[in-house]
Amino acid sequence: MKAELKHPYDIFFGTLANQIRLEVIMLLANKPLNVTQICKKLKMKQPTVSKNLTRLEKCGFVFREHKGKECIYTLNRTTIKPLTSLMKAHVRNYCSKIGHHNC
């Protein structure tokens, strides 16, 4: 693989390789939410969620829309929503057979 392609893939997969960001992605797969709603559902503090939302937004995994004073986050439905479906199917079909900790 060409050296210039490694860095974008590192960023992409590095973004996915974080439990908090995965939880945010899976949560936003259901519906758009603001930071306060995400914090409550994940039982996490706002700085932690905001830091991870920034990374997700920077990589195009989520989009932020301003509605008055609040920001609403939505999952990228073109690329990331189908990816979440593939990940769920893969885990269900393969990782459950060997245990989630081994996959």
Rosetta silent file (secondary structure, phi, psi, omega in degrees, C-alpha in Angstrom):
SEQUENCE: MKAELKHPYDIFFGTLANQIRLEVIMLLANKPLNVTQICKKLKMKQPTVSKNLTRLEKCGFVFREHKGKECIYTLNRTTIKPLTSLMKAHVRNYCSKIGHHNC
SCORE:     score description
SCORE:     0.000 S_00000001
   1 L     0.000  140.685 -179.855    0.000    0.000    0.000 S_00000001
   2 L   -65.160  144.969 -177.131    1.272    3.460   -0.811 S_00000001
   3 H   -59.824  -36.581 -177.211    2.586    5.434    2.145 S_00000001
   4 H   -69.102  -17.142  178.257    0.205    8.364    1.541 S_00000001
   5 H   -86.635  -20.798 -176.897   -2.797    6.067    1.985 S_00000001
   6 H   -63.608  -44.394 -175.436   -1.750    4.711    5.367 S_00000001
   7 H   -60.464  -49.383  178.194   -2.395    7.912    7.311 S_00000001
   8 H   -60.063  -37.167  178.031   -6.080    8.371    6.316 S_00000001
   9 H   -68.503  -37.768  175.976   -6.766    4.719    7.092 S_00000001
  10 H   -59.960  -43.416  179.333   -5.025    5.067   10.460 S_00000001
  11 H   -64.882  -46.513 -178.321   -7.274    8.029   11.264 S_00000001
  12 H   -59.577  -54.646 -176.806  -10.421    6.225   10.067 S_00000001
  13 H   -73.022  -29.423  174.720   -9.815    2.983   11.951 S_00000001
  14 H   -64.596  -35.140  177.209   -8.346    4.811   14.941 S_00000001
  15 H   -65.550  -39.816  179.017  -11.591    6.743   15.198 S_00000001
  16 H   -74.675  -24.709 -173.863  -13.533    3.478   15.260 S_00000001
  17 L   -85.075   39.386 -179.385  -11.134    1.811   17.700 S_00000001
  18 L  -136.329  123.271 -175.079  -12.437    3.773   20.682 S_00000001
  19 H   -59.341  -42.405 -178.724  -15.239    2.475   22.893 S_00000001
  20 H   -64.192  -45.952 -179.781  -16.709    5.897   23.654 S_00000001
  21 H   -64.571  -37.868  176.204  -16.819    6.906   19.994 S_00000001
  22 H   -62.565  -40.900  179.013  -18.393    3.561   19.067 S_00000001
  23 H   -64.055  -40.562  177.730  -21.058    4.080   21.726 S_00000001
  24 H   -63.979  -45.212  179.071  -21.783    7.570   20.378 S_00000001
  25 H   -58.358  -48.370 -178.475  -21.992    6.203   16.821 S_00000001
  26 H   -64.991  -35.735  178.000  -24.395    3.440   17.835 S_00000001
  27 H   -66.632  -45.370 -179.243  -26.508    5.902   19.814 S_00000001
  28 H   -72.883  -13.819  176.035  -26.724    8.344   16.901 S_00000001
  29 L   -65.458  -23.694 -179.241  -27.636    5.482   14.566 S_00000001
  30 L   -83.273  -43.194 -179.445  -31.077    5.601   16.211 S_00000001
  31 L  -171.534  158.259  175.857  -31.743    9.351   16.005 S_00000001
  32 L   -65.230  145.337 -179.372  -30.080   12.791   16.113 S_00000001
  33 E  -143.825  158.901  171.702  -29.253   14.055   19.599 S_00000001
  34 E   -94.105  173.951 -175.732  -27.680   17.026   21.327 S_00000001
  35 H   -60.322  -43.269 -179.204  -24.673   16.776   23.666 S_00000001
  36 H   -60.180  -43.282  178.942  -26.787   16.799   26.828 S_00000001
  37 H   -64.509  -41.273  178.677  -28.918   13.909   25.556 S_00000001
  38 H   -63.021  -45.471  179.393  -25.829   11.918   24.566 S_00000001
  39 H   -58.174  -45.491 -179.210  -24.251   12.521   27.989 S_00000001
  40 H   -64.257  -45.325 -177.461  -27.374   11.348   29.798 S_00000001
  41 H   -68.120  -34.687 -179.040  -27.825    8.221   27.697 S_00000001
  42 H   -93.250   -6.706 -178.341  -24.159    7.223   27.957 S_00000001
  43 L    55.220   50.663  179.822  -23.810    8.396   31.592 S_00000001
  44 L  -128.368  158.543  179.391  -20.682   10.375   30.707 S_00000001
  45 L   -78.418  151.920 -175.082  -19.477   13.870   31.452 S_00000001
  46 H   -58.875  -42.741  179.566  -19.873   16.604   28.842 S_00000001
  47 H   -60.869  -36.990  178.909  -16.131   17.247   28.231 S_00000001
  48 H   -65.166  -47.094 -179.279  -15.568   13.549   27.452 S_00000001
  49 H   -65.461  -44.381 -178.791  -18.492   13.397   25.039 S_00000001
  50 H   -61.965  -41.796  178.850  -17.591   16.711   23.399 S_00000001
  51 H   -59.897  -43.494 -179.026  -13.984   15.652   22.850 S_00000001
  52 H   -74.347  -33.574  174.591  -15.108   12.466   21.121 S_00000001
  53 H   -64.255  -36.997  177.705  -17.795   14.236   19.093 S_00000001
  54 H   -60.607  -44.653  178.003  -15.109   16.614   17.829 S_00000001
  55 H   -64.125  -44.094  179.650  -13.057   13.679   16.541 S_00000001
  56 H   -62.737  -39.426  179.557  -16.127   12.064   14.974 S_00000001
  57 H   -70.262  -41.891 -179.901  -17.108   15.326   13.301 S_00000001
  58 H   -59.787  -35.225 -178.639  -13.578   16.024   12.072 S_00000001
  59 L   -89.444   -0.967  178.561  -13.518   12.601   10.383 S_00000001
  60 L    79.365   14.709  178.147  -16.998   13.024    8.859 S_00000001
  61 L   -75.654  -34.895  178.176  -18.588   10.291   10.954 S_00000001
  62 E  -130.476  159.963  175.997  -21.146   12.745   12.380 S_00000001
  63 E  -121.599  147.420  179.818  -22.497   16.125   11.345 S_00000001
  64 E  -113.272  132.094  177.880  -23.366   19.036   13.626 S_00000001
  65 E  -125.776  131.066  178.782  -26.319   21.302   12.955 S_00000001
  66 E   -85.429  126.600  174.672  -27.060   24.433   14.948 S_00000001
  67 E  -126.954   97.172 -174.422  -30.663   24.810   16.060 S_00000001
  68 L    66.676 -125.646 -179.239  -30.922   27.956   18.081 S_00000001
  69 L   -89.123  -10.230 -177.962  -28.491   27.668   20.982 S_00000001
  70 E  -104.801  157.298  175.855  -28.068   23.903   20.771 S_00000001
  71 E  -108.923  129.575  178.098  -26.089   21.688   18.436 S_00000001
  72 E  -105.962  130.206  179.957  -27.730   18.557   17.106 S_00000001
  73 E  -103.838  133.695  177.208  -25.489   15.696   16.036 S_00000001
  74 E  -126.265  149.407  178.127  -26.495   13.276   13.305 S_00000001
  75 E   -76.876  142.894  174.985  -24.751   10.193   12.019 S_00000001
  76 L   -65.490  104.401 -174.433  -23.358   10.284    8.483 S_00000001
  77 L   -76.593  -17.354 -178.886  -26.123    8.227    6.855 S_00000001
  78 L   -76.373  -43.996 -175.235  -24.269    7.828    3.557 S_00000001
  79 L  -117.152  -41.642 -172.647  -21.216    5.962    4.834 S_00000001
  80 H   -81.268  -37.773  178.105  -21.262    5.411    8.597 S_00000001
  81 H   -58.447  -48.618  176.568  -24.876    4.228    9.016 S_00000001
  82 H   -62.322  -33.899  178.482  -24.313    1.312    6.570 S_00000001
  83 H   -63.770  -39.117  178.835  -21.014    0.599    8.330 S_00000001
  84 H   -64.003  -38.121  177.629  -22.797    0.243   11.692 S_00000001
  85 H   -64.188  -42.197  177.767  -25.160   -2.294   10.126 S_00000001
  86 H   -64.414  -42.568  179.648  -22.209   -4.264    8.762 S_00000001
  87 H   -62.573  -44.557  178.954  -20.410   -4.153   12.115 S_00000001
  88 H   -61.275  -43.269  179.817  -23.506   -5.390   13.964 S_00000001
  89 H   -64.821  -41.470  179.807  -24.002   -8.213   11.465 S_00000001
  90 H   -63.015  -47.370  179.515  -20.347   -9.223   11.680 S_00000001
  91 H   -60.677  -44.868 -179.776  -20.377   -9.295   15.488 S_00000001
  92 H   -62.903  -42.264 -174.506  -23.632  -11.261   15.513 S_00000001
  93 H   -83.567  -28.379 -173.964  -22.425  -13.788   12.908 S_00000001
  94 H  -120.737  -47.086 -174.800  -18.804  -14.253   13.914 S_00000001
  95 H   -71.164  -29.545  179.152  -17.837  -12.741   17.241 S_00000001
  96 H   -66.463  -25.270 -179.300  -20.665  -14.377   19.184 S_00000001
  97 H   -73.592  -26.887 -178.450  -19.291  -17.784   18.230 S_00000001
  98 H  -115.005    0.730 -178.195  -15.940  -17.158   19.880 S_00000001
  99 L    94.969  136.058 -176.582  -16.966  -14.670   22.550 S_00000001
 100 H   -59.741  -27.542 -176.992  -17.020  -10.896   22.248 S_00000001
 101 H   -76.926  -17.925 -177.394  -13.697  -10.563   24.045 S_00000001
 102 H   -99.061   -5.208 -175.399  -11.863  -12.639   21.452 S_00000001
 103 L   -94.119    0.000    0.000  -13.134  -10.956   18.297 S_00000001
